[in-house]
């Protein structure tokens, strides 16, 4: 296929993924919120959940962002070694983010951390953020994650002592949840990373926060820990938007990695009820299968 034509198709797919991510929640998140409403007994929490679900419906029908904070644009790429245009992808993705901003899908959020100057197009130093995973084959799987600051500001990292063990891990997670209260806009998905080292444990937590709700950790012991922590988080009674109720978290997802014998890193990422993501598999001819949303 002509390289310029493929680049244009990729750019179009990336803009479409941004569009889907900011205007339409994945079905599994919306269904989980509906289930939460049906099971909720607190009238205040029920009113909050009704407002959230109405917000989701209006955003989808009017094709407007679900939240006014459309986030920093994050791209997770799982790319086959034989997929073309690997070196050009950062440029193509940056162009797609600029286009999505110009089309008013995204609020200009990218600023220099010290001068606070806004680039006005959601691009800048290492933004959009791109994480790579090289695989065999010739396809590209891309996941777009618009990460807002409200829930992101509640993120936490702690280098526990190895002797703190599993009990210390649980204590740290519940302490962070309690301190966060309603600030991460619950009911949220809580992503937890355990192991590796200080920077990579947060990547584990990010990966966990974006895992589909119905998918548990493949390790049965970790899956049981996810269920246990979900129960403990919901026992806090923080509830929808921090106003009380039965459900504070829709899921607690955990990813682990082996670590050094002298450390026990734990990272926590909150993904608010607007758990926005969009994913697609793209082939070398430019054809795309959208994995997270139904696209006509």
FIDO-870224 format. One record per residue (C-alpha): residue number from 1; residue in one letter; x, y, z. Coordinates in steps of 0.05 Angstrom, whole numbers, plus 5000, padded with zeros to 4 digits. Layout:
<NUM; a; <X; Y; Z>>
...
This chain:
<1; x; <5000; 5000; 5000>>
<2; x; <5022; 5071; 4986>>
<3; x; <5057; 5097; 5049>>
<4; x; <5024; 5166; 5047>>
<5; x; <4955; 5135; 5040>>
<6; x; <4969; 5088; 5099>>
<7; x; <4993; 5147; 5141>>
<8; x; <4928; 5184; 5126>>
<9; x; <4886; 5123; 5144>>
<10; x; <4923; 5115; 5209>>
<11; x; <4913; 5189; 5226>>
<12; x; <4839; 5181; 5212>>
<13; x; <4834; 5120; 5257>>
<14; x; <4871; 5155; 5313>>
<15; x; <4824; 5215; 5310>>
<16; x; <4765; 5167; 5310>>
<17; x; <4792; 5131; 5372>>
<18; x; <4800; 5197; 5408>>
<19; x; <4729; 5216; 5388>>
<20; x; <4701; 5150; 5414>>
<21; x; <4741; 5153; 5479>>
<22; x; <4717; 5223; 5499>>
<23; x; <4644; 5218; 5477>>
<24; x; <4623; 5146; 5490>>
<25; x; <4640; 5101; 5548>>
<26; x; <4656; 5028; 5534>>
<27; x; <4593; 4986; 5543>>
<28; x; <4621; 4946; 5602>>
<29; x; <4630; 5010; 5644>>
<30; x; <4560; 5036; 5629>>
<31; x; <4529; 4968; 5644>>
<32; x; <4568; 4965; 5710>>
<33; x; <4541; 5033; 5730>>
<34; x; <4470; 5011; 5714>>
<35; x; <4480; 4949; 5756>>
<36; x; <4506; 4992; 5813>>
<37; x; <4444; 5035; 5809>>
<38; x; <4398; 4975; 5813>>
<39; x; <4435; 4949; 5875>>
<40; x; <4442; 5016; 5910>>
<41; x; <4398; 5029; 5972>>
<42; x; <4421; 5100; 5988>>
<43; x; <4374; 5151; 5955>>
<44; x; <4429; 5203; 5951>>
<45; x; <4475; 5154; 5917>>
<46; x; <4419; 5133; 5870>>
<47; x; <4408; 5205; 5848>>
<48; x; <4483; 5212; 5835>>
<49; x; <4484; 5149; 5793>>
<50; x; <4422; 5171; 5754>>
<51; x; <4457; 5237; 5738>>
<52; x; <4520; 5200; 5716>>
<53; x; <4480; 5154; 5670>>
<54; x; <4441; 5213; 5641>>
<55; x; <4507; 5249; 5629>>
<56; x; <4533; 5188; 5590>>
<57; x; <4470; 5185; 5549>>
<58; x; <4470; 5259; 5531>>
<59; x; <4544; 5257; 5512>>
<60; x; <4532; 5199; 5465>>
<61; x; <4469; 5228; 5434>>
<62; x; <4496; 5298; 5425>>
<63; x; <4567; 5275; 5408>>
<64; x; <4600; 5318; 5461>>
<65; x; <4654; 5300; 5513>>
<66; x; <4630; 5260; 5573>>
<67; x; <4671; 5304; 5619>>
<68; x; <4696; 5375; 5610>>
<69; x; <4766; 5350; 5628>>
<70; x; <4785; 5311; 5566>>
<71; x; <4852; 5293; 5597>>
<72; x; <4922; 5283; 5573>>
<73; x; <4922; 5237; 5512>>
<74; x; <4956; 5171; 5525>>
<75; x; <4968; 5118; 5472>>
<76; x; <4986; 5045; 5487>>
<77; x; <5013; 5011; 5425>>
<78; x; <5022; 4936; 5416>>
<79; x; <5057; 4934; 5349>>
<80; x; <5078; 4875; 5306>>
<81; x; <5150; 4875; 5284>>
<82; x; <5127; 4874; 5211>>
<83; x; <5077; 4931; 5216>>
<84; x; <5097; 4989; 5170>>
<85; x; <5111; 5061; 5190>>
<86; x; <5134; 5045; 5261>>
<87; x; <5183; 5104; 5261>>
<88; x; <5130; 5152; 5236>>
<89; x; <5076; 5133; 5287>>
<90; x; <5093; 5186; 5339>>
<91; x; <5087; 5241; 5286>>
<92; x; <5022; 5213; 5260>>
<93; x; <4993; 5207; 5330>>
<94; x; <5014; 5278; 5347>>
<95; x; <4980; 5303; 5284>>
<96; x; <4917; 5265; 5303>>
<97; x; <4916; 5297; 5372>>
<98; x; <4923; 5366; 5341>>
<99; x; <4866; 5351; 5293>>
<100; x; <4821; 5326; 5348>>
<101; x; <4835; 5389; 5388>>
<102; x; <4820; 5434; 5328>>
<103; x; <4754; 5397; 5319>>
<104; x; <4736; 5414; 5392>>
<105; x; <4736; 5342; 5415>>
<106; x; <4791; 5359; 5465>>
<107; x; <4800; 5416; 5513>>
<108; x; <4871; 5444; 5509>>
<109; x; <4903; 5414; 5571>>
<110; x; <4977; 5406; 5556>>
<111; x; <5020; 5457; 5593>>
<112; x; <5093; 5464; 5612>>
<113; x; <5099; 5440; 5685>>
<114; x; <5138; 5500; 5709>>
<115; x; <5119; 5559; 5665>>
<116; x; <5047; 5534; 5660>>
<117; x; <5044; 5558; 5588>>
<118; x; <4991; 5521; 5548>>
<119; x; <5010; 5495; 5479>>
<120; x; <4936; 5501; 5459>>
<121; x; <4937; 5436; 5418>>
<122; x; <4947; 5381; 5471>>
<123; x; <5018; 5367; 5447>>
<124; x; <5085; 5382; 5479>>
<125; x; <5146; 5349; 5510>>
<126; x; <5130; 5274; 5510>>
<127; x; <5056; 5291; 5500>>
<128; x; <5017; 5255; 5474>>
<129; x; <5046; 5200; 5516>>
<130; x; <5061; 5136; 5478>>
<131; x; <5078; 5069; 5509>>
<132; x; <5104; 5014; 5463>>
<133; x; <5100; 4939; 5465>>
<134; x; <5134; 4902; 5408>>
<135; x; <5102; 4836; 5386>>
<136; x; <5108; 4785; 5331>>
<137; x; <5063; 4795; 5270>>
<138; x; <5042; 4853; 5226>>
<139; x; <4984; 4886; 5262>>
<140; x; <4979; 4947; 5307>>
<141; x; <4934; 4946; 5369>>
<142; x; <4924; 5016; 5396>>
<143; x; <4889; 5038; 5459>>
<144; x; <4873; 5111; 5471>>
<145; x; <4865; 5134; 5543>>
<146; x; <4845; 5207; 5557>>
<147; x; <4868; 5213; 5630>>
<148; x; <4836; 5270; 5669>>
<149; x; <4871; 5304; 5727>>
<150; x; <4818; 5296; 5781>>
<151; x; <4828; 5222; 5791>>
<152; x; <4901; 5225; 5769>>
<153; x; <4917; 5272; 5827>>
<154; x; <4898; 5217; 5875>>
<155; x; <4951; 5169; 5848>>
<156; x; <5000; 5142; 5899>>
<157; x; <5066; 5105; 5903>>
<158; x; <5100; 5075; 5963>>
<159; x; <5162; 5034; 5971>>
<160; x; <5142; 4988; 6027>>
<161; x; <5191; 4948; 6068>>
<162; x; <5192; 4875; 6047>>
<163; x; <5173; 4857; 6118>>
<164; x; <5107; 4895; 6110>>
<165; x; <5084; 4838; 6066>>
<166; x; <5013; 4829; 6040>>
<167; x; <4983; 4859; 6102>>
<168; x; <5023; 4923; 6090>>
<169; x; <5001; 4925; 6018>>
<170; x; <4927; 4920; 6038>>
<171; x; <4935; 4973; 6092>>
<172; x; <4968; 5022; 6043>>
<173; x; <4913; 5013; 5991>>
<174; x; <4857; 5024; 6040>>
<175; x; <4892; 5084; 6071>>
<176; x; <4898; 5117; 6002>>
<177; x; <4826; 5102; 5985>>
<178; x; <4802; 5132; 6051>>
<179; x; <4845; 5194; 6042>>
<180; x; <4820; 5204; 5971>>
<181; x; <4747; 5203; 5992>>
<182; x; <4703; 5229; 5936>>
<183; x; <4758; 5266; 5898>>
<184; x; <4770; 5212; 5845>>
<185; x; <4695; 5215; 5826>>
<186; x; <4672; 5146; 5848>>
<187; x; <4649; 5095; 5832>>
<188; x; <4717; 5085; 5801>>
<189; x; <4762; 5029; 5777>>
<190; x; <4823; 5022; 5822>>
<191; x; <4886; 4999; 5788>>
<192; x; <4941; 4970; 5833>>
<193; x; <5012; 4952; 5813>>
<194; x; <5055; 4910; 5858>>
<195; x; <5129; 4896; 5845>>
<196; x; <5182; 4914; 5794>>
<197; x; <5212; 4982; 5814>>
<198; x; <5188; 5053; 5830>>
<199; x; <5173; 5077; 5759>>
<200; x; <5149; 5012; 5728>>
<201; x; <5102; 4995; 5785>>
<202; x; <5060; 5056; 5765>>
<203; x; <5057; 5029; 5694>>
<204; x; <5031; 4964; 5723>>
<205; x; <4978; 5003; 5761>>
<206; x; <4959; 5041; 5697>>
<207; x; <4953; 4976; 5658>>
<208; x; <4910; 4947; 5714>>
<209; x; <4864; 5008; 5715>>
<210; x; <4848; 5000; 5641>>
<211; x; <4834; 4925; 5643>>
<212; x; <4762; 4908; 5622>>
<213; x; <4718; 4899; 5683>>
<214; x; <4699; 4827; 5668>>
<215; x; <4771; 4805; 5662>>
<216; x; <4804; 4781; 5726>>
<217; x; <4878; 4769; 5738>>
<218; x; <4899; 4702; 5709>>
<219; x; <4932; 4683; 5775>>
<220; x; <4877; 4655; 5820>>
<221; x; <4910; 4682; 5883>>
<222; x; <4915; 4752; 5854>>
<223; x; <4843; 4747; 5829>>
<224; x; <4821; 4729; 5900>>
<225; x; <4860; 4789; 5927>>
<226; x; <4824; 4834; 5876>>
<227; x; <4757; 4809; 5903>>
<228; x; <4778; 4818; 5975>>
<229; x; <4803; 4889; 5964>>
<230; x; <4740; 4907; 5925>>
<231; x; <4699; 4886; 5985>>
<232; x; <4743; 4926; 6033>>
<233; x; <4741; 4988; 5989>>
<234; x; <4665; 4986; 5984>>
<235; x; <4660; 4976; 6059>>
<236; x; <4688; 5046; 6068>>
<237; x; <4619; 5074; 6049>>
<238; x; <4650; 5131; 6009>>
<239; x; <4600; 5115; 5954>>
<240; x; <4581; 5151; 5890>>
<241; x; <4615; 5218; 5884>>
<242; x; <4635; 5212; 5957>>
<243; x; <4564; 5221; 5983>>
<244; x; <4557; 5152; 6013>>
<245; x; <4529; 5087; 5987>>
<246; x; <4545; 5014; 5975>>
<247; x; <4593; 5022; 5916>>
<248; x; <4657; 5062; 5918>>
<249; x; <4694; 5020; 5866>>
<250; x; <4668; 4981; 5806>>
<251; x; <4731; 4939; 5807>>
<252; x; <4799; 4932; 5838>>
<253; x; <4848; 4906; 5786>>
<254; x; <4918; 4884; 5803>>
<255; x; <4980; 4872; 5761>>
<256; x; <5044; 4845; 5790>>
<257; x; <5117; 4838; 5770>>
<258; x; <5176; 4806; 5803>>
<259; x; <5217; 4854; 5845>>
<260; x; <5282; 4860; 5882>>
<261; x; <5289; 4821; 5946>>
<262; x; <5300; 4886; 5985>>
<263; x; <5238; 4924; 5962>>
<264; x; <5162; 4920; 5957>>
<265; x; <5136; 4975; 5910>>
<266; x; <5061; 4989; 5908>>
<267; x; <5028; 5037; 5859>>
<268; x; <4956; 5060; 5856>>
<269; x; <4918; 5093; 5798>>
<270; x; <4846; 5115; 5803>>
<271; x; <4804; 5114; 5740>>
<272; x; <4741; 5155; 5754>>
<273; x; <4671; 5132; 5733>>
<274; x; <4685; 5164; 5665>>
<275; x; <4733; 5107; 5651>>
<276; x; <4746; 5129; 5580>>
<277; x; <4784; 5086; 5532>>
<278; x; <4779; 5064; 5460>>
<279; x; <4817; 5009; 5425>>
<280; x; <4827; 4983; 5354>>
<281; x; <4867; 4932; 5316>>
<282; x; <4896; 4961; 5251>>
<283; x; <4923; 4920; 5193>>
<284; x; <4979; 4938; 5144>>
<285; x; <4928; 4956; 5090>>
<286; x; <4896; 5008; 5137>>
<287; x; <4834; 4968; 5154>>
<288; x; <4814; 4973; 5227>>
<289; x; <4773; 4931; 5275>>
<290; x; <4747; 4973; 5333>>
<291; x; <4752; 4931; 5396>>
<292; x; <4720; 4974; 5450>>
<293; x; <4661; 5005; 5413>>
<294; x; <4612; 4985; 5359>>
<295; x; <4628; 5027; 5298>>
<296; x; <4584; 5026; 5236>>
